[in-house]
């Protein structure tokens, strides 16, 4: 359930990032501010139960990927081949952090 909050927080992050770039009217700015609040509120709630560093990395990684894809599909930004490589590296890092989260610590000898 806590990871669902992080994922939903990332969805709202994409919304407020788009809003920061494209909002013009008062209601668009209102939606942007509401998205900021919901995004960080969900992240803070999940941080009470999840490792904060890992939760934030997942939040930021998903938000970044979502923002890049939104720019491409909603606003016609061109996606360069290097973008795929960098998004892949980002997702690999996020997945690696999640997998390493439960690993036991090595004892110093």
N, CA, C and O atoms as CSV, one atom per row, in Angstrom:
chain,resi,resn,atom,element,x,y,z
A,1,UNK,N,N,0.822,-1.200,0.000
A,1,UNK,CA,C,0.000,0.000,0.000
A,1,UNK,C,C,0.865,1.263,0.000
A,1,UNK,O,O,0.522,2.257,-0.641
A,2,UNK,N,N,1.995,1.217,0.728
A,2,UNK,CA,C,2.858,2.398,0.801
A,2,UNK,C,C,3.513,2.696,-0.544
A,2,UNK,O,O,3.698,3.858,-0.906
A,3,UNK,N,N,3.865,1.641,-1.284
A,3,UNK,CA,C,4.454,1.870,-2.601
A,3,UNK,C,C,3.429,2.435,-3.560
A,3,UNK,O,O,3.787,3.189,-4.464
A,4,UNK,N,N,2.168,2.093,-3.388
A,4,UNK,CA,C,1.110,2.685,-4.214
A,4,UNK,C,C,1.036,4.190,-3.963
A,4,UNK,O,O,0.776,4.959,-4.888
A,5,UNK,N,N,1.263,4.617,-2.716
A,5,UNK,CA,C,1.289,6.052,-2.415
A,5,UNK,C,C,2.445,6.737,-3.128
A,5,UNK,O,O,2.294,7.852,-3.628
A,6,UNK,N,N,3.595,6.081,-3.177
A,6,UNK,CA,C,4.754,6.661,-3.865
A,6,UNK,C,C,4.461,6.783,-5.361
A,6,UNK,O,O,4.771,7.806,-5.972
A,7,UNK,N,N,3.876,5.763,-5.940
A,7,UNK,CA,C,3.550,5.791,-7.369
A,7,UNK,C,C,2.519,6.879,-7.668
A,7,UNK,O,O,2.656,7.617,-8.644
A,8,UNK,N,N,1.499,6.974,-6.835
A,8,UNK,CA,C,0.483,8.021,-7.018
A,8,UNK,C,C,1.094,9.411,-6.821
A,8,UNK,O,O,0.741,10.357,-7.525
A,9,UNK,N,N,2.005,9.525,-5.867
A,9,UNK,CA,C,2.709,10.797,-5.660
A,9,UNK,C,C,3.488,11.179,-6.915
A,9,UNK,O,O,3.526,12.353,-7.282
A,10,UNK,N,N,4.105,10.207,-7.574
A,10,UNK,CA,C,4.854,10.475,-8.804
A,10,UNK,C,C,3.921,10.916,-9.933
A,10,UNK,O,O,4.280,11.772,-10.742
A,11,UNK,N,N,2.733,10.334,-9.982
A,11,UNK,CA,C,1.750,10.749,-10.998
A,11,UNK,C,C,1.387,12.220,-10.780
A,11,UNK,O,O,1.337,12.995,-11.735
A,12,UNK,N,N,1.134,12.604,-9.532
A,12,UNK,CA,C,0.823,14.003,-9.247
A,12,UNK,C,C,2.035,14.898,-9.490
A,12,UNK,O,O,1.882,16.066,-9.847
A,13,UNK,N,N,3.238,14.358,-9.299
A,13,UNK,CA,C,4.441,15.129,-9.598
A,13,UNK,C,C,4.489,15.490,-11.081
A,13,UNK,O,O,4.796,16.628,-11.436
A,14,UNK,N,N,4.188,14.535,-11.932
A,14,UNK,CA,C,4.150,14.806,-13.370
A,14,UNK,C,C,3.133,15.919,-13.648
A,14,UNK,O,O,3.384,16.813,-14.457
A,15,UNK,N,N,1.995,15.852,-12.973
A,15,UNK,CA,C,0.969,16.876,-13.154
A,15,UNK,C,C,1.441,18.262,-12.772
A,15,UNK,O,O,1.200,19.223,-13.504
A,16,UNK,N,N,2.120,18.382,-11.622
A,16,UNK,CA,C,2.530,19.736,-11.228
A,16,UNK,C,C,3.713,20.234,-12.028
A,16,UNK,O,O,3.848,21.440,-12.230
A,17,UNK,N,N,4.580,19.338,-12.493
A,17,UNK,CA,C,5.684,19.776,-13.345
A,17,UNK,C,C,5.133,20.313,-14.672
A,17,UNK,O,O,5.581,21.352,-15.156
A,18,UNK,N,N,4.172,19.612,-15.250
A,18,UNK,CA,C,3.521,20.101,-16.470
A,18,UNK,C,C,2.831,21.435,-16.185
A,18,UNK,O,O,2.894,22.362,-16.993
A,19,UNK,N,N,2.173,21.520,-15.033
A,19,UNK,CA,C,1.494,22.761,-14.662
A,19,UNK,C,C,2.440,23.936,-14.532
A,19,UNK,O,O,2.103,25.051,-14.929
A,20,UNK,N,N,3.630,23.699,-13.975
A,20,UNK,CA,C,4.591,24.789,-13.833
A,20,UNK,C,C,4.992,25.356,-15.193
A,20,UNK,O,O,5.283,26.546,-15.312
A,21,UNK,N,N,5.007,24.517,-16.200
A,21,UNK,CA,C,5.407,24.966,-17.527
A,21,UNK,C,C,4.242,25.556,-18.323
A,21,UNK,O,O,4.426,26.515,-19.072
A,22,UNK,N,N,3.050,24.987,-18.165
A,22,UNK,CA,C,1.959,25.324,-19.067
A,22,UNK,C,C,0.787,26.074,-18.435
A,22,UNK,O,O,-0.090,26.542,-19.162
A,23,UNK,N,N,0.743,26.204,-17.123
A,23,UNK,CA,C,-0.397,26.863,-16.485
A,23,UNK,C,C,-0.440,28.349,-16.848
A,23,UNK,O,O,0.582,29.036,-16.840
A,24,UNK,N,N,-1.635,28.823,-17.162
A,24,UNK,CA,C,-1.826,30.224,-17.520
A,24,UNK,C,C,-2.947,30.844,-16.689
A,24,UNK,O,O,-2.797,31.940,-16.149
A,25,UNK,N,N,-4.059,30.141,-16.591
A,25,UNK,CA,C,-5.220,30.694,-15.887
A,25,UNK,C,C,-5.143,30.401,-14.392
A,25,UNK,O,O,-4.327,29.587,-13.959
A,26,UNK,N,N,-5.975,31.052,-13.615
A,26,UNK,CA,C,-5.956,30.860,-12.163
A,26,UNK,C,C,-6.328,29.433,-11.791
A,26,UNK,O,O,-5.791,28.889,-10.827
A,27,UNK,N,N,-7.244,28.814,-12.543
A,27,UNK,CA,C,-7.642,27.449,-12.177
A,27,UNK,C,C,-6.563,26.440,-12.550
A,27,UNK,O,O,-6.416,25.423,-11.873
A,28,UNK,N,N,-5.801,26.703,-13.619
A,28,UNK,CA,C,-4.676,25.821,-13.947
A,28,UNK,C,C,-3.594,25.923,-12.865
A,28,UNK,O,O,-2.998,24.920,-12.472
A,29,UNK,N,N,-3.351,27.150,-12.394
A,29,UNK,CA,C,-2.392,27.315,-11.297
A,29,UNK,C,C,-2.910,26.673,-10.020
A,29,UNK,O,O,-2.132,26.121,-9.241
A,30,UNK,N,N,-4.216,26.742,-9.801
A,30,UNK,CA,C,-4.807,26.095,-8.622
A,30,UNK,C,C,-4.599,24.588,-8.678
A,30,UNK,O,O,-4.230,23.965,-7.682
A,31,UNK,N,N,-4.840,24.005,-9.855
A,31,UNK,CA,C,-4.614,22.565,-10.017
A,31,UNK,C,C,-3.141,22.212,-9.820
A,31,UNK,O,O,-2.821,21.164,-9.259
A,32,UNK,N,N,-2.260,23.074,-10.274
A,32,UNK,CA,C,-0.822,22.849,-10.093
A,32,UNK,C,C,-0.477,22.837,-8.611
A,32,UNK,O,O,0.236,21.947,-8.146
A,33,UNK,N,N,-0.977,23.817,-7.867
A,33,UNK,CA,C,-0.700,23.886,-6.428
A,33,UNK,C,C,-1.299,22.706,-5.676
A,33,UNK,O,O,-0.683,22.176,-4.751
A,34,UNK,N,N,-2.487,22.300,-6.067
A,34,UNK,CA,C,-3.120,21.128,-5.442
A,34,UNK,C,C,-2.290,19.876,-5.733
A,34,UNK,O,O,-2.103,19.033,-4.855
A,35,UNK,N,N,-1.796,19.758,-6.964
A,35,UNK,CA,C,-0.960,18.609,-7.325
A,35,UNK,C,C,0.331,18.584,-6.522
A,35,UNK,O,O,0.781,17.518,-6.101
A,36,UNK,N,N,0.935,19.761,-6.306
A,36,UNK,CA,C,2.149,19.830,-5.479
A,36,UNK,C,C,1.852,19.315,-4.082
A,36,UNK,O,O,2.591,18.495,-3.538
A,37,UNK,N,N,0.763,19.805,-3.507
A,37,UNK,CA,C,0.409,19.399,-2.145
A,37,UNK,C,C,0.170,17.887,-2.064
A,37,UNK,O,O,0.729,17.213,-1.198
A,38,UNK,N,N,-0.654,17.362,-2.960
A,38,UNK,CA,C,-0.979,15.933,-2.924
A,38,UNK,C,C,0.280,15.093,-3.134
A,38,UNK,O,O,0.489,14.097,-2.441
A,39,UNK,N,N,1.104,15.493,-4.078
A,39,UNK,CA,C,2.315,14.755,-4.391
A,39,UNK,C,C,3.220,14.618,-3.162
A,39,UNK,O,O,3.626,13.514,-2.800
A,40,UNK,N,N,3.526,15.740,-2.536
A,40,UNK,CA,C,4.426,15.689,-1.385
A,40,UNK,C,C,3.762,15.102,-0.152
A,40,UNK,O,O,4.425,14.465,0.667
A,41,UNK,N,N,2.464,15.309,-0.012
A,41,UNK,CA,C,1.749,14.726,1.129
A,41,UNK,C,C,1.811,13.194,1.061
A,41,UNK,O,O,2.084,12.538,2.067
A,42,UNK,N,N,1.562,12.637,-0.106
A,42,UNK,CA,C,1.629,11.181,-0.263
A,42,UNK,C,C,3.048,10.669,-0.044
A,42,UNK,O,O,3.242,9.614,0.560
A,43,UNK,N,N,4.037,11.407,-0.531
A,43,UNK,CA,C,5.429,10.994,-0.331
A,43,UNK,C,C,5.795,10.999,1.153
A,43,UNK,O,O,6.446,10.073,1.636
A,44,UNK,N,N,5.381,12.030,1.867
A,44,UNK,CA,C,5.665,12.106,3.307
A,44,UNK,C,C,4.961,10.972,4.050
A,44,UNK,O,O,5.555,10.350,4.931
A,45,UNK,N,N,3.708,10.700,3.705
A,45,UNK,CA,C,2.984,9.606,4.362
A,45,UNK,C,C,3.686,8.268,4.146
A,45,UNK,O,O,3.811,7.472,5.077
A,46,UNK,N,N,4.140,8.024,2.933
A,46,UNK,CA,C,4.812,6.752,2.657
A,46,UNK,C,C,6.166,6.682,3.358
A,46,UNK,O,O,6.627,5.598,3.716
A,47,UNK,N,N,6.801,7.829,3.552
A,47,UNK,CA,C,8.109,7.869,4.206
A,47,UNK,C,C,8.079,7.459,5.664
A,47,UNK,O,O,9.123,7.176,6.252
A,48,UNK,N,N,6.894,7.423,6.254
A,48,UNK,CA,C,6.773,6.964,7.637
A,48,UNK,C,C,6.973,5.458,7.752
A,48,UNK,O,O,7.284,4.950,8.829
A,49,UNK,N,N,6.793,4.742,6.638
A,49,UNK,CA,C,6.855,3.281,6.659
A,49,UNK,C,C,7.915,2.692,5.733
A,49,UNK,O,O,8.300,1.534,5.891
A,50,UNK,N,N,8.385,3.473,4.780
A,50,UNK,CA,C,9.368,2.993,3.809
A,50,UNK,C,C,10.707,3.687,4.034
A,50,UNK,O,O,10.748,4.772,4.614
A,51,UNK,N,N,11.797,3.079,3.582
A,51,UNK,CA,C,13.082,3.785,3.634
A,51,UNK,C,C,12.986,5.064,2.791
A,51,UNK,O,O,12.672,5.008,1.602
A,52,UNK,N,N,13.254,6.191,3.405
A,52,UNK,CA,C,13.018,7.478,2.767
A,52,UNK,C,C,13.857,7.643,1.498
A,52,UNK,O,O,13.346,8.128,0.488
A,53,UNK,N,N,15.118,7.255,1.532
A,53,UNK,CA,C,15.973,7.403,0.357
A,53,UNK,C,C,15.464,6.614,-0.830
A,53,UNK,O,O,15.446,7.116,-1.955
A,54,UNK,N,N,15.054,5.395,-0.588
A,54,UNK,CA,C,14.532,4.553,-1.665
A,54,UNK,C,C,13.201,5.084,-2.170
A,54,UNK,O,O,12.969,5.136,-3.378
A,55,UNK,N,N,12.323,5.480,-1.253
A,55,UNK,CA,C,11.021,6.020,-1.653
A,55,UNK,C,C,11.203,7.278,-2.496
A,55,UNK,O,O,10.524,7.455,-3.508
A,56,UNK,N,N,12.116,8.149,-2.080
A,56,UNK,CA,C,12.339,9.375,-2.838
A,56,UNK,C,C,12.947,9.076,-4.206
A,56,UNK,O,O,12.577,9.707,-5.196
A,57,UNK,N,N,13.868,8.129,-4.270
A,57,UNK,CA,C,14.476,7.765,-5.556
A,57,UNK,C,C,13.422,7.220,-6.519
A,57,UNK,O,O,13.434,7.558,-7.703
A,58,UNK,N,N,12.518,6.385,-6.025
A,58,UNK,CA,C,11.447,5.856,-6.862
A,58,UNK,C,C,10.527,6.989,-7.306
A,58,UNK,O,O,10.153,7.068,-8.476
A,59,UNK,N,N,10.168,7.859,-6.377
A,59,UNK,CA,C,9.315,9.015,-6.661
A,59,UNK,C,C,9.944,9.895,-7.747
A,59,UNK,O,O,9.286,10.235,-8.730
A,60,UNK,N,N,11.196,10.256,-7.571
A,60,UNK,CA,C,11.871,11.132,-8.526
A,60,UNK,C,C,12.078,10.438,-9.871
A,60,UNK,O,O,11.915,11.058,-10.923
A,61,UNK,N,N,12.436,9.157,-9.838
A,61,UNK,CA,C,12.649,8.413,-11.085
A,61,UNK,C,C,11.377,8.281,-11.895
A,61,UNK,O,O,11.371,8.529,-13.101
A,62,UNK,N,N,10.301,7.892,-11.234
A,62,UNK,CA,C,9.029,7.757,-11.945
A,62,UNK,C,C,8.529,9.112,-12.428
A,62,UNK,O,O,7.974,9.226,-13.521
A,63,UNK,N,N,8.729,10.133,-11.608
A,63,UNK,CA,C,8.323,11.477,-12.012
A,63,UNK,C,C,9.094,11.963,-13.221
A,63,UNK,O,O,8.531,12.593,-14.116
A,64,UNK,N,N,10.376,11.669,-13.244
A,64,UNK,CA,C,11.205,12.077,-14.383
A,64,UNK,C,C,10.787,11.355,-15.656
A,64,UNK,O,O,10.613,11.978,-16.703
A,65,UNK,N,N,10.629,10.055,-15.563
A,65,UNK,CA,C,10.207,9.272,-16.732
A,65,UNK,C,C,8.824,9.741,-17.199
A,65,UNK,O,O,8.599,9.923,-18.395
A,66,UNK,N,N,7.914,9.934,-16.263
A,66,UNK,CA,C,6.571,10.396,-16.612
A,66,UNK,C,C,6.574,11.765,-17.268
A,66,UNK,O,O,5.813,12.013,-18.203
A,67,UNK,N,N,7.426,12.651,-16.782
A,67,UNK,CA,C,7.507,13.990,-17.355
A,67,UNK,C,C,8.067,13.956,-18.772
A,67,UNK,O,O,7.550,14.630,-19.663
A,68,UNK,N,N,9.124,13.171,-18.981
A,68,UNK,CA,C,9.715,13.057,-20.318
A,68,UNK,C,C,8.698,12.465,-21.294
A,68,UNK,O,O,8.540,12.962,-22.409
A,69,UNK,N,N,8.015,11.409,-20.873
A,69,UNK,CA,C,7.027,10.782,-21.755
A,69,UNK,C,C,5.828,11.698,-22.007
A,69,UNK,O,O,5.291,11.723,-23.114
A,70,UNK,N,N,5.410,12.447,-20.994
A,70,UNK,CA,C,4.316,13.403,-21.175
A,70,UNK,C,C,4.701,14.494,-22.153
A,70,UNK,O,O,3.908,14.862,-23.019
A,71,UNK,N,N,5.918,15.015,-22.022
A,71,UNK,CA,C,6.387,16.027,-22.971
A,71,UNK,C,C,6.368,15.488,-24.400
A,71,UNK,O,O,6.029,16.202,-25.343
A,72,UNK,N,N,6.735,14.229,-24.540
A,72,UNK,CA,C,6.791,13.627,-25.873
A,72,UNK,C,C,5.398,13.403,-26.448
A,72,UNK,O,O,5.114,13.813,-27.573
A,73,UNK,N,N,4.529,12.753,-25.676
A,73,UNK,CA,C,3.232,12.345,-26.215
A,73,UNK,C,C,2.165,13.432,-26.148
A,73,UNK,O,O,1.268,13.459,-26.990
A,74,UNK,N,N,2.242,14.321,-25.172
A,74,UNK,CA,C,1.219,15.360,-25.045
A,74,UNK,C,C,1.607,16.668,-25.725
A,74,UNK,O,O,0.742,17.397,-26.211
A,75,UNK,N,N,2.907,16.968,-25.762
A,75,UNK,CA,C,3.329,18.278,-26.242
A,75,UNK,C,C,4.273,18.220,-27.442
A,75,UNK,O,O,4.804,19.249,-27.860
A,76,UNK,N,N,4.488,17.021,-28.001
A,76,UNK,CA,C,5.233,16.886,-29.240
A,76,UNK,C,C,6.728,17.114,-29.146
A,76,UNK,O,O,7.379,17.354,-30.163
A,77,UNK,N,N,7.293,17.044,-27.934
A,77,UNK,CA,C,8.743,17.166,-27.808
A,77,UNK,C,C,9.400,15.947,-28.454
A,77,UNK,O,O,8.908,14.824,-28.337
A,78,UNK,N,N,10.509,16.186,-29.130
A,78,UNK,CA,C,11.203,15.089,-29.791
A,78,UNK,C,C,12.021,14.301,-28.775
A,78,UNK,O,O,12.740,14.873,-27.956
A,79,UNK,N,N,11.901,12.987,-28.842
A,79,UNK,CA,C,12.632,12.098,-27.939
A,79,UNK,C,C,13.858,11.578,-28.680
A,79,UNK,O,O,13.735,10.867,-29.677
A,80,UNK,N,N,15.033,11.936,-28.189
A,80,UNK,CA,C,16.294,11.533,-28.801
A,80,UNK,C,C,16.678,10.125,-28.318
A,80,UNK,O,O,16.253,9.710,-27.240
A,81,UNK,N,N,17.476,9.387,-29.104
A,81,UNK,CA,C,17.917,8.058,-28.673
A,81,UNK,C,C,18.639,8.076,-27.318
A,81,UNK,O,O,18.509,7.135,-26.536
A,82,UNK,N,N,19.389,9.128,-27.044
A,82,UNK,CA,C,20.093,9.210,-25.764
A,82,UNK,C,C,19.108,9.268,-24.601
A,82,UNK,O,O,19.422,8.827,-23.495
A,83,UNK,N,N,17.910,9.815,-24.851
A,83,UNK,CA,C,16.889,9.853,-23.801
A,83,UNK,C,C,16.522,8.441,-23.335
A,83,UNK,O,O,16.332,8.206,-22.142
A,84,UNK,N,N,16.424,7.509,-24.279
A,84,UNK,CA,C,16.103,6.130,-23.920
A,84,UNK,C,C,17.202,5.523,-23.046
A,84,UNK,O,O,16.925,4.829,-22.067
A,85,UNK,N,N,18.434,5.796,-23.414
A,85,UNK,CA,C,19.563,5.278,-22.648
A,85,UNK,C,C,19.548,5.847,-21.233
A,85,UNK,O,O,19.704,5.110,-20.260
A,86,UNK,N,N,19.363,7.149,-21.124
A,86,UNK,CA,C,19.389,7.794,-19.813
A,86,UNK,C,C,18.185,7.395,-18.952
A,86,UNK,O,O,18.325,7.205,-17.744
A,87,UNK,N,N,17.026,7.270,-19.556
A,87,UNK,CA,C,15.852,6.795,-18.807
A,87,UNK,C,C,16.093,5.365,-18.331
A,87,UNK,O,O,15.739,5.018,-17.205
A,88,UNK,N,N,16.690,4.541,-19.177
A,88,UNK,CA,C,17.021,3.170,-18.780
A,88,UNK,C,C,17.987,3.134,-17.612
A,88,UNK,O,O,17.818,2.335,-16.691
A,89,UNK,N,N,19.005,3.999,-17.637
A,89,UNK,CA,C,19.948,4.081,-16.512
A,89,UNK,C,C,19.243,4.521,-15.235
A,89,UNK,O,O,19.487,3.979,-14.157
A,90,UNK,N,N,18.376,5.500,-15.371
A,90,UNK,CA,C,17.634,5.989,-14.209
A,90,UNK,C,C,16.764,4.883,-13.610
A,90,UNK,O,O,16.770,4.665,-12.398
A,91,UNK,N,N,16.029,4.198,-14.457
A,91,UNK,CA,C,15.168,3.118,-13.968
A,91,UNK,C,C,15.981,1.968,-13.395
A,91,UNK,O,O,15.565,1.345,-12.418
A,92,UNK,N,N,17.131,1.678,-13.987
A,92,UNK,CA,C,18.006,0.635,-13.446
A,92,UNK,C,C,18.467,1.005,-12.041
A,92,UNK,O,O,18.488,0.156,-11.150
A,93,UNK,N,N,18.836,2.262,-11.842
A,93,UNK,CA,C,19.247,2.729,-10.515
A,93,UNK,C,C,18.132,2.633,-9.503
A,93,UNK,O,O,18.356,2.205,-8.370
A,94,UNK,N,N,16.935,3.025,-9.891
A,94,UNK,CA,C,15.787,2.975,-8.982
A,94,UNK,C,C,15.464,1.527,-8.624
A,94,UNK,O,O,15.232,1.212,-7.457
A,95,UNK,N,N,15.447,0.652,-9.617
A,95,UNK,CA,C,15.172,-0.759,-9.359
A,95,UNK,C,C,16.271,-1.357,-8.481
A,95,UNK,O,O,15.986,-2.133,-7.568
A,96,UNK,N,N,17.523,-0.997,-8.756
A,96,UNK,CA,C,18.637,-1.469,-7.936
A,96,UNK,C,C,18.511,-1.042,-6.488
A,96,UNK,O,O,18.763,-1.836,-5.582
A,97,UNK,N,N,18.122,0.214,-6.259
A,97,UNK,CA,C,17.914,0.675,-4.882
A,97,UNK,C,C,16.817,-0.118,-4.193
A,97,UNK,O,O,16.950,-0.493,-3.029
A,98,UNK,N,N,15.741,-0.370,-4.910
A,98,UNK,CA,C,14.624,-1.125,-4.329
A,98,UNK,C,C,15.061,-2.551,-3.997
A,98,UNK,O,O,14.699,-3.076,-2.944
A,99,UNK,N,N,15.827,-3.176,-4.872
A,99,UNK,CA,C,16.272,-4.545,-4.625
A,99,UNK,C,C,17.288,-4.612,-3.483
A,99,UNK,O,O,17.304,-5.578,-2.721
A,100,UNK,N,N,18.124,-3.601,-3.366
A,100,UNK,CA,C,19.151,-3.583,-2.307
A,100,UNK,C,C,18.572,-3.237,-0.948
A,100,UNK,O,O,19.228,-3.440,0.073
A,101,UNK,N,N,17.383,-2.730,-0.921
A,101,UNK,CA,C,16.735,-2.277,0.310
A,101,UNK,C,C,16.669,-3.369,1.374
A,101,UNK,O,O,16.900,-3.098,2.552
A,102,UNK,N,N,16.361,-4.577,0.977
A,102,UNK,CA,C,16.169,-5.644,1.927
A,102,UNK,C,C,17.388,-6.504,2.165
A,102,UNK,O,O,17.302,-7.489,2.898
A,103,UNK,N,N,18.521,-6.169,1.572
A,103,UNK,CA,C,19.720,-6.977,1.706
A,103,UNK,C,C,20.340,-6.811,3.095
A,103,UNK,O,O,20.386,-5.703,3.627
A,104,UNK,N,N,20.815,-7.910,3.678
A,104,UNK,CA,C,21.456,-7.800,4.998
A,104,UNK,C,C,22.799,-7.061,4.869
A,104,UNK,O,O,23.460,-7.116,3.832
A,105,UNK,N,N,23.176,-6.375,5.944
A,105,UNK,CA,C,24.433,-5.654,5.960
A,105,UNK,C,C,25.566,-6.623,6.268
A,105,UNK,O,O,25.412,-7.551,7.062
A,106,UNK,N,N,26.724,-6.385,5.617
A,106,UNK,CA,C,27.882,-7.244,5.863
A,106,UNK,C,C,28.547,-6.824,7.168
A,106,UNK,O,O,28.631,-5.637,7.483
A,107,UNK,N,N,29.017,-7.816,7.919
A,107,UNK,CA,C,29.717,-7.524,9.159
A,107,UNK,C,C,31.162,-7.150,8.858
A,107,UNK,O,O,31.797,-7.755,7.994
A,108,UNK,N,N,31.675,-6.162,9.565
A,108,UNK,CA,C,33.088,-5.777,9.403
A,108,UNK,C,C,33.968,-6.760,10.175
A,108,UNK,O,O,33.693,-7.084,11.330
A,109,UNK,N,N,35.028,-7.227,9.518
A,109,UNK,CA,C,35.942,-8.167,10.186
A,109,UNK,C,C,37.305,-7.599,10.326
A,109,UNK,O,O,38.195,-8.257,10.865
